[in-house]
Amino acid sequence: MQDFEKKVLSVKNITRQFGEGCEYCNEDKSNLNRNYCSHCYTIYACRDVSFDLYEGEILGIVGESGSGKSTLVRSLYFEQEVAKGEVYLFSHKEGKENIFNTTSQQKRYLRDYSLGMVYQNPYLGLQMKFSAISNIAQKLIAAGSRNVGQISSCANELLDVVKIEEFRRKDAPSTFSGGMQQRVQIAKALSNNPPVLFLDEVTTGLDLSVQANVLDLIRKIQRDLNISMIIVSHDLGVIKMLANRTLVMLEGCVIESGLTDQILEDPQQPYTQQLVHSLL
């Protein structure tokens, strides 16, 4: 059951920059050329991004390439360091500790137990020379599982969920189609039963029919397991199909946010209006 009153994640003022910054851009971001400082050449990939994610919610983040949306989720997954900002995961110490301030060991623990990631490029999320079932076993072992029978049973159950046929489960993902690779990635990400799942451009490059199958699978998993998800896409059609709420990013900033239906029916910002118009 969805409960959009119960927070699972709170993000406050995330800033991710490439470069040290200078007196021109550190104090006044209006001096930037888009998201770039022409004096010190610093790029601000994310600028003061804040939002909350609720239990059972799918939050969409949409924007063009270079808008900062993928950098944002990579930062939340501890793959990139932020210049400033706070993130509170409510399954961790009741949401009272900024997880960016935890030790590297605690961050690995959170990645293994509380967070899942599905990448646009399956090569980032899978060991392509391992079998499909071994990929899931690897994640389970990282999360502390040691019983071989339980690991095998859990991995097979997850591969059932994502509809990988039994006779292919000992094959390497390098022999799979793009859609099958994404389904194995999803199974692997779900293996630690995370309260929060990040999905970064998971349908980009797939054929339309395969895209539809992957999106249907994501929607079914969210409905059945009540996992909170953050879906990143440049395609507003994907966001329309999946997301309850949507953030629109441009040049590292959130320029518009609200219920997905509201944004589609009455976009306020010119850039969002262009996105909506391209969907029509």
N, C-alpha and C positions, 0 to 999 in steps of 0.2 A: 504494500500500500504506500502511495506517495504521501510524503509529509513535508511540504515546502515551507514549514515553519522551523524545522530542525536543521541547523547548519551542520555540514560535515567538513567544510573547508572555508576559511576566511583569508582573503588575500588583500594586503594593504600596501599601496604605494610602491609597487615593484618597479624598479628602474634597472635596466640592463644596458650598459654602454660598452663600446669598443673604443678605448682610448681614455686618457686621463682627464680630459676636460680642461677648461681654462677659465680665466676671469670673464670671458665673454659669454660662455655657454653655461658655466656652473651656476651663476647667479640669476641669469635671465634667459630662459629657453626661447623667448621671442627673437633672440639673435640668431637662431638656427635657420639654416636653409633646408626646409623640410625637416628631416631629423638629423641633419649633418652640420657640424660646425666648420665653417670655411677658414677659421683661424687656426685651430689645433687639430682639425681633421677627425675629431671624435664623432662616432656614430651612436646615436641613442636609439637602440633597437626597441626598448620599452621605456615608457615615461610615466611614472606615477600611476600604474595600472592597479585598480582596486575592484574587487567583486566578492560576493559570497556564493557558495554552492550549497544546495540543500539536498536532504536525503531523497533519493528516488528521482532526482532531477537530471535532465540532460541540458547542459548549457552549451550553446553554440558560440564559437568565436569565428567571425568571418572577416575577410579583408584580402586585399591584393597581395601578391608576392612582395616581400620586404616590409609588410605592415607591422611585423613583430609578433604575430600570433604563434608561430612555431617556437620562436625564441622564448616566449612566455611559458609554454607548457614544458619545454626542455629545462627551463629554470626551476619550475615547480617540481620537476623530477630529479633535481640535483645534478643535471648534466652541464649546466652553465651557472657561473657565479653571478650574483646580482650586486650592483653598486649599493643599493639600499632596498629596504622593504621588509615586510613581515608576513609570514604565512602561519596560520594556526590550523592544525588538523585535529578535529574534535575527538578522534579515536585515540589520540596521543596526549596523555596527561590532561584529559578533559579540555583540550584546546587552550591551555593556559601557557604554553611555551611556544615561542617563535621557533619553528623547526629549522630555520636557517642558522640559528645559533647553536644547534646540537653538534655533537662530535661527528666525525666522518664515520665512525662505527655505528652511531645511532641513525645516521642518514642511510647507510646500507641496510640497516634493520627495517627502516620505514619503506624503502624500496622493495624489500623482500616480502614484507608482511602487509603493508597498508596502501600501496600504490601499484598501479599497473599502467603499462604504456604499449600502445600499438602504433608502429611507425608507418609512414608512407612507403619507405623502402624496407621490405621485409628482411633484407640483409643486415639491417641494424638491430633487428629484434630476434633473429633466429640464427642458430648455428647450422649453416646450410649443409654441412657434411654429416651432421648427426641425423638420426631418424626423427620423424615427427614426434613419436612418443618419448624419445630421449630428450628432446627440447623441453618438454613439459616436466619430465623427471628432473632435469637440471634446475629448473626454477623451484620445484618442491624441495629438493635437497638443500638449495640455498636458504629456503625458509625453515629448515630444521627437520624435515622428514627423513627418517632413516629406515623405516620398514619397507622392504622391497615390494611385498605384496600390496600394501596400502598405496604405495607410489604408483604401481602399475594399474591398480583399480581406479584410482583417482584420475590418472592420465587418460585411461580409456573412456571414463565417464565424460571427461571434458571434450575428447575427440568425438564422442557421440553427439554432444551438444552442438558442435560446430559442423557436424555431418562430414567428417573425414571417414571414408569407408575402411573397414577393418583390414582389408588386404593391402592398403597403402600405408599403414601406420608405422611400419618399419622401414619405409623408404625415406630417403633424404629429401628435405624441402626443395633442394636444388632441382629435383625432377618434377616438381609440382607446377601447376599453372599459377599465375599471379593471384587469382581469387582463392585458390587452395592455400597458398602461402599466407595470405591475410587471415584466413580462418584458423590456421595453426597458430599464428601470432596471437589472435584473440584468445584461443584456448590457453596458451602459455601465460598471457597476462591475467587470466581469470584464476589461475591455479592457486594463488595465495588468497583467494576470496577477498579482493581489496574493496574497501569502502569507496575508493575513488579510482576511476579508470580514465586515462588520457588517450585520445585517438587523434593522431596527427595526419590529416589528409589521406585517410585510409582507402579512399576509392579512386584517387588520382591515378590515371594510367590504365585503369581497368575498362574492359568493354562495358557498354551500358547494361547488358543483361547481367553481367557478373557484379557490377556496381549494385544493381537492385537486390541481388541475392545477399550481398554483404550487408547492405543497409537493413534489409529485413531481419537478418541474423542479429545485428546490433540491437534493433528495436525489441526483438523477442527476448534476448538476454537481459536487457534492462528491465523489461516488464516482469520476467520470471524471477530474477535475482534481486531486483530493486537496488541495483548499483547506481551510484551517482557518476555521471560521465561529463567530461569536457570534450567536445568535438570541435576540432579545428578544420576549417575548410575555406578555400577561396570560392567555393560553389554555393551560392545561396539556396540552390535547389536541394542540396544535401541538408543544409541547416533547416530548411522549411519542413523536410520530411521527419527530422529527428528531434529538433531542439524545442524545449519549453520556453526558454529565454535565450536572448542573443546579445552578444557584444559585437559592435562593429569597430574594427581597428583600422587606423590609417596613420602612417608615419610614426608608429610606436605608441600612439595614444588611443584610448577608447573614446570615440567621437559620438557614439550613440549606444544606448542599451535599453532593453525592455522586453516585454513579451514578444515572442517571435511573430505572432499574428499581428500585433500592433505595428511592429516595424515594417512588415510586409504591406499592411494596409495604409499606413500613414507615416512613411519615413520623413524625418525632419531635416536631416543634413543632406546637402547636395550630393555628396559621395554615396550615401545610402540610397538616395533616389535613383542614382545611376545603376547601382547594383540591382535594385528592385526592377527597374525598367529592363535590364538585360535578362531578367528571369521571365518576363512576359512574352 
